[in-house]
Amino acid sequence: MLFDSHTHLNNENINKTTHNLTQREIEYLALVALGLSNNKIAEKLFVTTSTVKKTLENIFRKYFYEL
């Protein structure tokens, strides 16, 4: 997992509210929640900014589809 021991994430609670997101997608959302830009997320996750944009689009599509 991307987060160190100082990040307080309870996987059991996360799984109850993530609408079947993958662990990687949860990492993306956590970085968004921390206020990181797409460029910073791309740097942290070693992907391109277009990958970040596409992944976030897919996450939002999943979420709104399941509402």
Steps between C-alpha positions, in 0.01 A plus 500: 500500500614851422435637847737486793414426863413866562204487262194386687307287255291208617467259208181346639326839512642603165364187331150571633486839328707468184246353258723210401802713422835331466776569751679705234189711436472561874860625494408747227202628698704534817750717317218711357359536853839624616469777242766382256478613140485249216866575427604427861290181506669388180841561654417310819347203318756495214239537227418767243253780566273355231494173695398694811222678311369177345513314831311777679240505222454125544469535877234769469318298235496199734377707790220674316397179325451330839298783661 
